[in-house]
Structures are given as structure tokens and as C-alpha cells.
Amino acid sequence: MYRMILCEKPSVAQTVAYSLGANERVTDGKVSYYEGNGLIVTNAVGHIIGIGMPEDYGWEKWNLSDLPLMPQFRLFPLQGYSEQLGLLKKLLFRADVSEVINACDAGREGEAIFRYIYDFFGCNKPVKRLWISSLTDESIRNGMNNLRDGTEMENLFAAAFTRAKADWIHGMSLSRLYSIVNSDSHKVGRVKTPVLHIIAERDKLVAEFVSKPFFKVMLPNGAECETVCDTKEQAEALAAECAGKTVTVTSADTKRKNEERPLLHSLTSLQQEANDEYGMTAAQTLKAAQSLYEQKLITYPRTDSNYLTDDMKPLVGSIVKCLSVYDAERAQTLEAQGLNLDARVFNNSKVSDHHAIIPTNIIGRLGQTELTDDEQKVAKLVIERFFGVLDQPYLYDETKYVFDTGGIVFRLTVKTPVQPGWRKYMEQQATPDIHYSAGDTFPADDLTVKEGATKPPKHFTESSLLAVMENFDRLIEDKELKGFVKERGLGTPATRATIIEELISAGYIERSKKLLLATDYGKAFAASLPENVKSAELTAHWEQMLSDIEHGEAKPDDLLREIGSTVSEIVQAERQRTDRTPVTRKVVVGKCPRCGKPVSQNRKGFACAGGRENCGFFIYGQDKRIGRSYTSAEIRELLSTGKVILKNCTSSKGKNYSAVFVLEDTGQYVNLRLVEFVNDKKQRTAG
């Protein structure tokens, strides 16, 4: 008898198969799997089964009367994977397969990928769960020796399936709603629309901010007067008042301070540092980290934890030894002084599904592996953070000086390193050579005036936006509401990069170097939406409910009922709304000859605002007969005069020509009919 192992993708299946001795590759038509040692190892290709599109449930037409869309959800195969799905079905129902092992990524989406396939085919064989955080041979074999029962993952799958259904109801219903009422294609998401609103609001604060100048008087040693002046004249007068007087050190208070090491990386903190250091996008960082994971160089990247579990202490020491290949001096220094294995590194209560991202114990292969530039950068960040957290704290003396000049007070803070600790390997700032004791005096000479200005809030970078998405509850002042979202944010570590990319793809935000800015289109759309569509507080509350479902503390129907009710309220309110200014990027090219409504250009062609059901006037933008697409100017002239000259056309024989075309509307189809060829010398009627 065989045990069948189902992995998430081909590369992982190959790694798992070879680690477990299933070395025979068996070809079945265009697809293949691995067999040996009592195992069959095969794979999905990510999500190859899903919950379908509105059309799959009979909603081909876009009608307000159908909204909200709330189907009895079913599973559907995705197009393009028929061979792989056929293989999986055959293997699942092989008579000699007694057990199925879910080896998809150990998280919510990995559970969904497996269960969609298992449930779609109606399999009822016993299920075990391989739950690992790295793809090293040791981790895979240990995981196989400690398989979990599949029933332990029921709540995890319930959260995954509920999230998919909640996002479908919310996104499909409201995307159709706002596309219909705006006569344009709009994308609305349970998480991405609140994120758009957050970005648009920040941009608005920046745009409306009025900077105010200020002036400070400074001593030559850098001490600043605690009196801040509104004008340069006031500051110069204050400096003149101090000039020539005696400065007395009234206080020199020194305290030893400790700056702790940074925590190990979660996915979000890794994405933030990669963005800060290298300008990498969150999506680029996740892609590189996933590749490093599949190459066995780092542990599972889609984690929200910054800690390790206590049982990993021996592993940490072995990884440091392996890192001698990467940085021998630093590894040996850490071992000589003793690894700092305290609660900043190990905390069982802070690890739920996966521990922090760390190098694996085969990280020594790093120099032997061909990595992309992004992979090299991400690997460096993971290793440097791992080294840093095992080092000693940074200790320094902080001295706060207070100076008095005839009753005018100046202040200065000086930091003097005592123990460099983890900061030894970072860029160090020069320490001013300043030493005073209380009672010291010196003349107030060479005073200067420093000019500054109040600064607006900063536009979001991906790093700062990820921080807000992860810790949204910290921005909520309402204590009751803060309790709803606890430590949850907007989206999950695994989805935040996708949310940002989808907002860019939809044209709502754009990248400007490191900044993420709302476009005029995005600002207008966010402003047009009611609060319960773009409410980040409500979305964070829903994220918390998903977490509670995952931990068995809430029921899926509770969340779906709440989201369904909210969507219904939104649809009803928008149906009754009369003050709408449509938000659209469409180019209006004229009036419809059938009904008089505007005709606009979209990605497929030129369509009447009356819609397919009420009017149906539509001209396809691409015309194979002329070998090119129509321009908006050409269709504007056609609708205005009834005819247009089209230049640079290409015949089926490859010859270029120009001709007069007229509008031909049969009542069912709309075409452009050629009536006359045109050239510089003569015209002739088309025969």
C-alpha cells in the first residue's frame, strides 16, 4: 500500500520526494509524479480549484437587481489544469493508496489548496498533515515522523474557506455595483478599498498642510535654546541678548541606557526592511523569500511571528556554526562571547502557526547557489537580523546638559557608546567630543540662528504602509473598537503585497520612486464611496473574526451573515442615491445614435452608457479588416458626421490605403462600411 503526498507546487514535490526516497519519476501523458519507498509524491500548481466566478452561478449579465450576489458556493476547476487534475483524481482513487498527506504550504491558503482538491473529487480517505517550516531533508523527515491528524486543521480550513467566500460576496457584489453606477470598470475589495482610503487620506493631509517656519538660537557646541522663535528677527534679537554673557552648566545628568536588539524577521518586517534598504516592493521581497525557502536556505516566509520556540535552542547554535561560511569572524565572535538566547529570541506564546524567518542549517550552501540580485539581498537581511538578535545589547551613556545664559536656557543631549553590541556592524555616527561638569562656565560666543519649518505627514512608502496595515489597531482611539481588532491588522502577511499590486494595477495608486501615491482617479473613487465600504476599522474587525474562526472561537456563518448584511445595506443605499458624479477614466467620444446617451471608450471598444441590455450600441476597437484599431478621435468624428476618413489601413494582401467609412447599424450589430478609397491624386468609388 502507498501513502500519497500532495504538495503545493512541482518544485516542492521534487524536494519532498527525493528527501523521502521516492526517487522514481513516473510519467503519465504530459504530467508526472514520484514514487518509491511506499510513497507517491505529486503536486497541485497553486490554486487549481476555486469557488468560481459570477458567471458560473448564472449571473452573466450585470444588473443592479441581482445584487448582492450571494450564491450557494461550489467548487470549480480552473482552466488550463485538466491534465494535472486528471492525474490527481487517478492517484487519489488508486486502490493501493490508503492515506493522503497534505504537504501544501503550512498555512491558511495551503490548507485551502489541498482541501479544495480533496473535496472537489469527493475523496474520503484518511488525511494526515505535514506541517513544517523549512524544506531541508531533516525538517521534512522530522515532519513525516510527526504527522498531524487532518482533523486538527478543520478550523484552519474553515477560516480559509470563509475568507474566500467573504471576499467573493463583498468584492464581486460591490465591484459590479460601482462599475454599473459609474459606467466604468471598478475593483472593490474587503481589504484593498480601505487601504486605498488610508493612502488617499494621507495624501490629502500632505496636500493641505501649511508649513510654518521657526527659528532657534544655538551655542557653538550644538545646544539649542528652549525658546522657539516665530521670526528670524526675534531669534537674532535673542542671540544678541545672550552674546558676550557667561554660559553656566546648571546640569550634567548621565544615565546608562540599553538599546535592545531588533526582533527576528516576520514577513512584514522583512518586506519593510527590504523596502527601506533597497527600495524593493513587498511583492518582490515575498517572491525572493519564497524562492530562498524552496531552495532550503531560509525557513517558511509567510509568518507573522518574530520569535522562535524553546525547543529550537540547539538548532540556533548549529545554524551559527553553519554561518561561519558566510561571515566567519562574526560567527566566531558570537560563539566566543556566548549566544544571547533570551526571551527576545524565544517566546512560545508568540508563535502560532510558524516561527520567525531564520536561515536554515544548510545556509552554508549560500555561496554555492546562483541567486538573483533580489534573493541575495533578502538572504543578507535574514542572516544579518539573525546575527543581530543573538548579539549583545547596545549600551551607551546618555548625558543631558542644561546651560543657562542670563536666564535663557539651552539644552543638549550627548550619547557616548559603551558596549557596541549588535550595533557594531551597523554604520556608526560620530560622537561629539563634549564633556562638561555642573558648574562649568564658558563665554557665549559665536551664537548662530538655525532656521527650520514644520513638516507635513510623510507620504506612504511600502514600508510605512505595511506597518499601518499590520498594526492598524494602534491607530484606533475607541477602546471598545480597539478590543475588537486586538493585535490584528488589515489583510495577512501573505496577502498584503498582492493588495498593493492590485491597487496599482487598477490605477488607484501609483509608485513614485519609494512612495505610494493615490492617483486622481483613486482619490475620486475613494471619496465617492460610503464609509462602510472603505472602513478600515470594520475590515480589521472582520480580520479578527477570521482569526477567531481559525482558533475555534467564532463560527463561519457569523462572519458571512455580517458581511452579507453590510453589502446588502450598501447596495440598497446606492440604488437610492441621487447625488452621484460618476468616477470614470473613460473617454467620451460622442452621443449614441440609438438612444442619445454618451458613448465612451473602454478596453474593448466604444460602448453606449445605456449598457448592453438597454441599448447595446457597441463598436469593437480592433478591426482586422483595416489591420489596426480605431482611435477615439476617429470614432468621435464618425458619431458627429456619420463618416470618417481612416488612414494607414492595411489590406489582407498587406497593402496600405486610406478610405472613407460610414456608420452601418443593423439594429443588432454596428460596423464601419468602406464607401470610397482616398489618395492624393484621385478618388474612386469602391467597387
FIKEBA-519607 format. One line per field, with one value per residue (C-alpha): residue number from 1; x, y, z; chain. Coordinates in steps of 0.25 Angstrom, whole numbers, plus 2048, in hexadecimal, padded with zeros to 3 digits. Example, Ala and Ser with C-alpha at 12.3 -4.5 7.8 and 13.67 -1.06 7.14 Angstrom:
# residues 2
k 1,2 $
east 831,837 $
north 7EE,7FC $
up 81F,81D $
c A,A $
***
This chain:
# residues 687
k 1,2,3,4,5,6,7,8,9,10,11,12,13,14,15,16,17,18,19,20,21,22,23,24,25,26,27,28,29,30,31,32,33,34,35,36,37,38,39,40,41,42,43,44,45,46,47,48,49,50,51,52,53,54,55,56,57,58,59,60,61,62,63,64,65,66,67,68,69,70,71,72,73,74,75,76,77,78,79,80,81,82,83,84,85,86,87,88,89,90,91,92,93,94,95,96,97,98,99,100,101,102,103,104,105,106,107,108,109,110,111,112,113,114,115,116,117,118,119,120,121,122,123,124,125,126,127,128,129,130,131,132,133,134,135,136,137,138,139,140,141,142,143,144,145,146,147,148,149,150,151,152,153,154,155,156,157,158,159,160,161,162,163,164,165,166,167,168,169,170,171,172,173,174,175,176,177,178,179,180,181,182,183,184,185,186,187,188,189,190,191,192,193,194,195,196,197,198,199,200,201,202,203,204,205,206,207,208,209,210,211,212,213,214,215,216,217,218,219,220,221,222,223,224,225,226,227,228,229,230,231,232,233,234,235,236,237,238,239,240,241,242,243,244,245,246,247,248,249,250,251,252,253,254,255,256,257,258,259,260,261,262,263,264,265,266,267,268,269,270,271,272,273,274,275,276,277,278,279,280,281,282,283,284,285,286,287,288,289,290,291,292,293,294,295,296,297,298,299,300,301,302,303,304,305,306,307,308,309,310,311,312,313,314,315,316,317,318,319,320,321,322,323,324,325,326,327,328,329,330,331,332,333,334,335,336,337,338,339,340,341,342,343,344,345,346,347,348,349,350,351,352,353,354,355,356,357,358,359,360,361,362,363,364,365,366,367,368,369,370,371,372,373,374,375,376,377,378,379,380,381,382,383,384,385,386,387,388,389,390,391,392,393,394,395,396,397,398,399,400,401,402,403,404,405,406,407,408,409,410,411,412,413,414,415,416,417,418,419,420,421,422,423,424,425,426,427,428,429,430,431,432,433,434,435,436,437,438,439,440,441,442,443,444,445,446,447,448,449,450,451,452,453,454,455,456,457,458,459,460,461,462,463,464,465,466,467,468,469,470,471,472,473,474,475,476,477,478,479,480,481,482,483,484,485,486,487,488,489,490,491,492,493,494,495,496,497,498,499,500,501,502,503,504,505,506,507,508,509,510,511,512,513,514,515,516,517,518,519,520,521,522,523,524,525,526,527,528,529,530,531,532,533,534,535,536,537,538,539,540,541,542,543,544,545,546,547,548,549,550,551,552,553,554,555,556,557,558,559,560,561,562,563,564,565,566,567,568,569,570,571,572,573,574,575,576,577,578,579,580,581,582,583,584,585,586,587,588,589,590,591,592,593,594,595,596,597,598,599,600,601,602,603,604,605,606,607,608,609,610,611,612,613,614,615,616,617,618,619,620,621,622,623,624,625,626,627,628,629,630,631,632,633,634,635,636,637,638,639,640,641,642,643,644,645,646,647,648,649,650,651,652,653,654,655,656,657,658,659,660,661,662,663,664,665,666,667,668,669,670,671,672,673,674,675,676,677,678,679,680,681,682,683,684,685,686,687 $
east 800,804,803,800,807,801,80A,806,80F,819,826,821,81D,82A,831,828,829,838,839,830,836,82A,835,82D,827,81A,815,806,804,808,809,811,813,81D,81C,825,827,818,815,80E,812,80A,806,7FC,800,7FC,7EC,7E7,7D9,7D1,7C4,7C1,7BC,7AE,7AC,7AE,7A1,799,79C,7A2,79A,79E,791,78F,782,78B,794,799,79E,79D,79E,79E,7AD,7B2,7C0,7C4,7D1,7DA,7DC,7EA,7EC,7E4,7F0,7F5,7E7,7E4,7F1,7EE,7E0,7E6,7F0,7E6,7DD,7E8,7E5,7F3,7F2,7EE,7F1,7F3,7FD,7FB,808,804,80A,807,7FD,7EF,7F0,7F8,7ED,7E2,7EA,7EA,7DC,7D6,7DC,7D9,7CA,7C8,7CB,7C3,7CF,7CD,7DA,7E1,7E9,7F6,7FD,80B,80E,81C,823,82F,831,83F,840,840,833,82C,82F,82C,81F,81C,81F,815,80A,7FD,7EF,7E8,7DC,7E5,7E5,7D5,7D5,7E1,7D9,7CD,7D4,7DA,7CC,7C5,7CF,7CD,7BE,7BE,7C8,7BF,7B2,7B8,7C1,7B8,7AC,7B2,7BB,7AF,7A7,7B1,7B4,7A6,7A3,7B0,7AF,7BD,7C5,7C8,7CE,7C9,7D0,7CD,7DB,7E1,7D6,7D8,7E7,7E5,7DD,7E8,7F2,7E9,7E6,7F5,7F8,7EC,7F3,800,7FA,7F2,7FE,803,811,815,823,82A,838,841,84D,859,866,873,872,865,85C,84E,847,83A,833,82E,82C,822,82A,839,839,835,83F,84A,846,846,854,859,853,85C,869,874,86E,873,86D,86B,869,85E,85C,864,85C,861,85A,85E,854,851,84C,847,84A,83F,836,837,830,822,81E,818,825,82E,825,827,836,838,830,837,845,844,836,831,822,81A,817,826,82A,820,824,832,830,827,832,83C,833,831,840,841,849,83F,832,824,822,813,813,80E,817,825,828,82D,828,831,833,83B,847,850,84D,851,85F,860,85C,866,871,86C,86C,87B,87C,874,87C,886,88B,87D,878,885,883,875,879,884,87C,870,863,859,84D,843,834,837,83A,831,823,819,80D,811,812,804,806,814,821,829,831,83F,84A,84A,855,859,85B,86A,866,862,86F,86E,860,85D,853,84D,850,843,846,854,84E,843,84D,856,84B,846,855,859,84C,84F,85D,858,84D,858,862,863,85A,860,864,866,867,85D,861,856,85D,855,85C,858,85C,856,849,848,849,84F,84F,858,858,864,865,872,873,878,875,873,86C,863,865,874,870,868,86C,871,86E,87A,879,87B,887,87F,882,87C,87A,86F,875,87E,87D,881,87F,872,87A,876,868,860,852,84C,840,836,828,81D,81B,80F,80C,814,80E,80E,819,816,81E,815,808,80B,80E,800,7F9,800,7FD,7F0,7EB,7F5,7EF,7E1,7DD,7D0,7D3,7C7,7CB,7DA,7D5,7CE,7DB,7E5,7F2,7EC,7EF,7EA,7EC,7F6,805,803,7F9,7FE,807,7FC,7F3,7FD,800,7F1,7EE,7F9,7F4,7E6,7EC,7E8,7F6,804,813,81B,829,827,81A,80C,802,7F3,7F0,7E6,7DD,7E0,7DD,7D0,7CB,7CF,7C8,7BB,7BA,7B1,7B9,7B5,7BB,7C9,7C8,7D6,7D0,7C5,7CF,7D9,7CD,7CA,7D8,7D7,7CB,7D3,7DE,7D3,7CD,7DB,7DD,7CF,7CA,7BF,7B6,7B8,7A9,7AA,7B4,7AD,7A0,7A6,7AD,7A1,799,7A3,7A3,794,793,79E,796,789,78F,796,789,782,78E,78B,797,7A1,7AC,7B2,7C0,7C6,7D2,7CA,7CC,7BE,7BE,7B0,7A1,79B,793,789,786,78E,796,7A5,7AE,7BB,7C8,7CB,7D6,7CE,7C8,7BD,7B1,7A4,7A1,794,79A,799,78B,784,78B,796,79D,7AC,7B8,7C3,7D0,7D9,7D5,7DC,7D7,7DF,7EB,7EA,7E2,7D9,7DD,7D4,7D5,7D1,7C4,7C1,7C1,7B9,7AE,7AE,7AD,7A9,7B6,7C5,7D2,7DB,7E9,7F5,7EB,7F1,7EA,7EA,7F5,7FE,7FC,7FA,7EE,7E4,7D5,7C8,7C0,7B1,7AA,7A1,798,78F,788,78F,79E,7A5,7B0,7B8,7B6,7C0,7BA,7C5,7D4,7DC,7EA,7F1,7EE,7E0,7D5,7CD,7C1,7C3,7BE $
north 800,80E,81C,827,834,841,84D,85B,85C,854,859,855,847,844,849,841,834,834,837,82B,821,822,823,81D,827,821,828,828,82F,83D,83D,834,831,82A,81C,813,80F,80D,81B,822,831,83B,849,854,860,86A,86C,863,862,86E,873,879,886,88C,886,878,87B,880,88F,892,8A0,8AB,8B0,8B8,8B0,8A3,8AA,8A6,899,88E,880,872,871,865,861,863,85E,86A,869,864,859,84E,844,847,846,839,833,837,831,824,824,827,81B,811,805,803,812,810,81E,82C,836,845,84B,858,865,865,870,874,874,867,861,866,862,853,853,859,84D,843,847,84A,83C,837,82F,829,822,825,832,836,844,846,853,858,866,862,859,853,844,844,84C,844,837,83C,841,834,82D,837,838,83F,839,840,843,84D,856,857,865,86A,865,86C,879,877,874,87E,889,885,885,893,899,893,899,8A6,8A8,8A2,8A9,8B7,8B7,8B4,8BF,8CA,8C6,8C7,8D4,8DB,8D5,8D0,8C4,8C6,8BC,8BC,8B3,8B0,8B4,8BC,8C6,8CA,8CA,8D4,8DD,8DD,8E1,8EC,8F2,8F3,8F9,903,907,909,912,91A,91C,92A,92B,935,93A,93A,93F,93A,940,937,937,932,924,921,925,92B,936,930,93D,93B,948,94A,954,956,963,95E,953,95D,966,95B,957,965,965,959,95D,960,95B,94F,941,939,92A,928,919,90D,901,8F4,8E7,8D9,8D5,8C8,8C7,8B9,8B1,8B1,8A5,899,89C,899,89A,8A8,8AD,8A7,8AE,8BB,8BA,8B6,8C2,8CB,8C6,8C2,8C8,8BA,8B9,8B0,8A6,8A6,8A2,897,891,891,88C,881,87D,87C,873,86A,869,865,872,878,874,876,885,887,889,894,88F,896,88B,87C,871,86C,85F,866,86A,85F,862,870,86C,863,86E,878,86D,86C,87B,87A,879,886,88E,886,892,895,887,884,891,88D,87F,885,88F,885,886,88F,885,88D,890,89A,88D,882,884,878,881,88A,87E,879,872,876,87B,887,887,882,87B,86C,863,861,870,86D,86A,878,87B,86F,873,87C,886,892,8A0,8A1,893,897,8A4,89D,892,89C,8A3,896,892,8A0,8A0,892,896,8A3,89D,893,89E,8A7,8B3,8C1,8C9,8D7,8E3,8EE,8FB,906,914,921,92E,93C,949,955,94D,948,939,930,920,916,906,8FE,8EF,8E8,8D9,8D0,8C2,8C2,8B4,8B2,8C0,8BD,8B8,8C4,8D2,8D9,8E8,8F1,8F4,903,905,90D,90B,915,915,91C,92A,92B,938,93E,94A,94B,94E,94B,948,944,944,937,938,92D,92A,921,915,90E,900,8F7,8F0,8E1,8D9,8CA,8C8,8D2,8CD,8BF,8C4,8CA,8BE,8B5,8BD,8C5,8C3,8CC,8D8,8D6,8DE,8D8,8CE,8C5,8C4,8C2,8B6,8B0,8B0,8AD,8AC,8A9,8B2,8B3,8A6,89C,89C,893,89C,8AA,8AA,8A5,8B0,8BB,8B6,8B5,8C3,8C7,8BE,8C4,8D2,8D7,8D9,8DA,8D9,8E5,8E0,8DB,8E2,8DC,8E7,8E7,8EB,8F6,8EA,8E3,8EF,8F2,8E4,8E3,8F0,8EB,8DF,8DE,8DC,8CD,8CA,8D0,8CE,8C8,8C6,8BD,8B6,8B4,8AF,8A4,8A0,89E,895,88D,88B,887,87D,877,875,86F,87C,880,87A,87C,87F,88B,892,88F,893,8A1,8A3,89F,8A9,8B4,8B2,8B2,8BF,8C5,8C1,8C6,8D3,8D5,8D2,8DD,8E7,8F3,8FC,8F3,8F9,8ED,8E9,8E5,8E5,8E2,8EC,8F1,8F1,8F5,8F2,8E5,8E6,8DC,8E2,8EF,8EB,8ED,8E3,8E0,8D9,8CD,8C2,8BA,8C5,8D0,8CE,8D5,8D9,8D3,8C5,8B8,8B6,8C3,8C8,8BF,8C8,8C4,8C5,8BC,8C4,8BA,8B8,8AC,8B2,8BE,8B8,8C1,8C7,8D3,8E0,8E8,8F4,8EB,8E6,8F4,8F9,8ED,8EF,8FE,8FE,8F0,8ED,8ED,8EC,8E1,8E2,8D8,8CC,8BE,8B5,8A6,8A6,8AF,8BC,8C9,8D2,8DD,8DD,8E4,8DB,8DD,8D8,8CC,8C8,8BB,8BD,8B1,8B3,8C0,8C1,8CB,8C9,8CD,8D6,8DD,8DB,8E8,8EC,8F9,8F9,8F4,8ED,8E1,8DA,8CD,8C2 $
up 800,7FD,804,7FB,7FE,7F7,7F7,7F2,7E6,7DD,7E3,7F2,7ED,7E7,7F4,7FD,7F4,7F4,803,806,7FC,7F1,7E6,7DA,7D1,7CB,7BE,7BB,7AE,7AF,7BF,7C9,7D7,7E0,7E6,7EF,7FE,7FF,7FB,7F0,7EF,7E6,7E6,7E3,7DB,7E6,7E5,7DA,7E0,7E5,7E8,7DA,7D4,7D4,7C6,7CC,7D5,7C9,7CB,7BD,7BC,7C4,7CB,7D7,7DA,7DC,7E7,7F1,7EB,7F6,7F0,7F6,7F4,7EC,7E7,7D8,7D1,7CB,7BD,7B8,7C2,7BD,7BB,7CA,7CF,7C8,7CE,7DC,7DB,7D6,7E1,7EC,7E8,7E5,7ED,7F3,7F9,807,80C,807,80D,80B,809,803,80A,819,81A,817,807,807,80E,805,7F8,7FE,803,7F6,7EE,7F8,7FA,7EB,7E8,7F3,7F9,807,80A,817,817,81F,81F,81C,824,822,822,819,80D,812,812,821,822,818,81F,82D,828,822,82F,836,82C,832,830,825,82E,836,82A,829,830,827,81A,81F,821,813,80C,814,80F,801,802,809,7FF,7F4,7F9,7FD,7F1,7E5,7EA,7ED,7E0,7D8,7DF,7DE,7CF,7CC,7D3,7CE,7C0,7C1,7C6,7D5,7DF,7ED,7F8,806,809,7FD,7FD,80C,809,7FD,806,810,805,7FF,80D,810,802,806,813,80C,801,80B,815,817,81B,825,827,835,83A,845,84B,84C,854,84D,854,84D,859,855,85C,862,85D,84F,847,83C,834,831,837,845,844,841,84C,856,851,853,861,864,85D,866,872,87A,878,884,884,88E,88C,886,889,883,883,87D,873,86B,85D,85B,84E,843,843,839,82C,829,81A,81D,824,819,80E,816,817,808,804,80D,80A,7FB,7F6,7F4,7F3,7FC,7F1,7EC,7FB,7FC,7EF,7F3,801,7FB,7F1,7FC,804,7F9,7F7,806,80A,813,81B,817,814,815,824,82D,839,83D,847,848,851,85D,856,84B,854,850,841,843,847,83B,831,837,834,826,824,826,817,815,820,828,831,835,838,840,848,84B,850,858,860,861,859,85F,860,868,867,85C,853,859,85D,85B,85D,851,847,842,834,831,838,833,826,828,820,81F,824,815,813,811,802,800,7F9,7F0,7EB,7E0,7E5,7DF,7E4,7EC,7F2,7F6,7FD,804,809,80E,816,81C,820,826,82E,833,837,83E,847,84C,850,85C,85E,85A,867,867,871,86E,874,875,877,87B,878,87E,878,880,882,874,873,869,869,863,863,860,85E,861,85D,868,862,853,853,847,842,840,832,82E,829,835,837,83D,84B,84F,858,862,871,87C,88B,892,896,88A,882,875,86D,864,857,848,84A,83E,839,834,82B,829,825,82A,821,81C,81E,814,808,80A,805,804,812,819,813,817,825,825,81F,829,836,832,840,845,83E,844,84F,852,85D,85A,84C,84F,856,84A,842,84D,846,838,82C,81E,816,819,817,80B,805,807,7FB,7F2,7F7,7F4,7E6,7E3,7E7,7DD,7D2,7D4,7D2,7E0,7E5,7DF,7E3,7E2,7E6,7F4,7F6,7F4,7F0,7ED,7DF,7DC,7D7,7E4,7ED,7E5,7E7,7F6,7F8,7F1,7FA,807,814,815,808,80C,81B,81F,82D,828,81F,82B,833,828,828,837,835,82B,835,83F,835,833,842,844,84B,841,836,827,825,82F,826,819,81F,824,816,80F,817,815,806,805,80C,803,7F6,7FB,7FF,7F1,7EA,7F1,7EF,7E6,7E8,7E1,7D8,7D0,7D3,7C5,7BD,7B0,7A5,7A0,790,78D,78E,78B,77E,784,792,793,79F,7A0,798,79F,79C,7A4,7A3,799,791,791,799,79C,7AA,7A9,7AA,7A2,7A8,7A6,799,794,78B,78A,781,783,784,77B,76D,765,758,759,761,76D,778,777,77F,788,77E,772,779,77E,770,76C,776,773,764,760,759,75B,753,758,754,755,753,74F,745,747,73C,744,73C,743,73F,744,743,747,750,755,761,75E,769,766,774,779,774,772,767,75F,750,746,73B,734,733,734,72F,72C,71D,71B,722,71C,721,727,71E $
c A,A,A,A,A,A,A,A,A,A,A,A,A,A,A,A,A,A,A,A,A,A,A,A,A,A,A,A,A,A,A,A,A,A,A,A,A,A,A,A,A,A,A,A,A,A,A,A,A,A,A,A,A,A,A,A,A,A,A,A,A,A,A,A,A,A,A,A,A,A,A,A,A,A,A,A,A,A,A,A,A,A,A,A,A,A,A,A,A,A,A,A,A,A,A,A,A,A,A,A,A,A,A,A,A,A,A,A,A,A,A,A,A,A,A,A,A,A,A,A,A,A,A,A,A,A,A,A,A,A,A,A,A,A,A,A,A,A,A,A,A,A,A,A,A,A,A,A,A,A,A,A,A,A,A,A,A,A,A,A,A,A,A,A,A,A,A,A,A,A,A,A,A,A,A,A,A,A,A,A,A,A,A,A,A,A,A,A,A,A,A,A,A,A,A,A,A,A,A,A,A,A,A,A,A,A,A,A,A,A,A,A,A,A,A,A,A,A,A,A,A,A,A,A,A,A,A,A,A,A,A,A,A,A,A,A,A,A,A,A,A,A,A,A,A,A,A,A,A,A,A,A,A,A,A,A,A,A,A,A,A,A,A,A,A,A,A,A,A,A,A,A,A,A,A,A,A,A,A,A,A,A,A,A,A,A,A,A,A,A,A,A,A,A,A,A,A,A,A,A,A,A,A,A,A,A,A,A,A,A,A,A,A,A,A,A,A,A,A,A,A,A,A,A,A,A,A,A,A,A,A,A,A,A,A,A,A,A,A,A,A,A,A,A,A,A,A,A,A,A,A,A,A,A,A,A,A,A,A,A,A,A,A,A,A,A,A,A,A,A,A,A,A,A,A,A,A,A,A,A,A,A,A,A,A,A,A,A,A,A,A,A,A,A,A,A,A,A,A,A,A,A,A,A,A,A,A,A,A,A,A,A,A,A,A,A,A,A,A,A,A,A,A,A,A,A,A,A,A,A,A,A,A,A,A,A,A,A,A,A,A,A,A,A,A,A,A,A,A,A,A,A,A,A,A,A,A,A,A,A,A,A,A,A,A,A,A,A,A,A,A,A,A,A,A,A,A,A,A,A,A,A,A,A,A,A,A,A,A,A,A,A,A,A,A,A,A,A,A,A,A,A,A,A,A,A,A,A,A,A,A,A,A,A,A,A,A,A,A,A,A,A,A,A,A,A,A,A,A,A,A,A,A,A,A,A,A,A,A,A,A,A,A,A,A,A,A,A,A,A,A,A,A,A,A,A,A,A,A,A,A,A,A,A,A,A,A,A,A,A,A,A,A,A,A,A,A,A,A,A,A,A,A,A,A,A,A,A,A,A,A,A,A,A,A,A,A,A,A,A,A,A,A,A,A,A,A,A,A,A,A,A,A,A,A,A,A,A,A,A,A,A,A,A,A,A,A,A,A,A,A,A,A,A,A,A,A,A,A,A,A,A,A,A,A,A,A,A,A,A,A,A,A,A,A,A,A,A,A,A,A,A,A,A,A,A,A,A,A,A,A,A,A,A,A,A,A,A,A,A,A,A,A,A,A,A,A $
***
